[in-house]
Amino acid sequence: MNWHELTCLQAATALSALMLTAAVILAFLRLVHGPSVPDRVVALDLIAVLVVAIVATYNIATNQPVLFDAAIVLALVAFLGTVAFARYVERSRHDD
């Protein structure tokens, strides 16, 4: 397939996938090298959001919305994990 033959939607999904992949790599570097635990938790939450975006981009590119349910569940679990960590940090500050 030539780049000249791409439709606007195909070009947009390809560019989105490329940028999301770069964002996942950068977030993974923050996860590995994060100076503190909250930085690593935020990086992990960002990776979960980026995976949801990648799944959505894939579903748009293939025109088959079969994985939207899994993406929604992943987003909810990531949100609940972030809220739980925030509560843990808040309680540990009050205990000190």
CORHU-V320689 format. One record per helix or strand of 2 or more residues. SS is the DSSP state (h for helix, s for strand). FROM is the first residue (numbers start at 1). TO is the last residue. If there is no record, write none. Layout:
# CORHU-V320689
{{SS FROM TO} {SS FROM TO}}
This chain:
# CORHU-V320689
{{h 3 5} {h 8 33} {h 37 62} {h 68 95}}
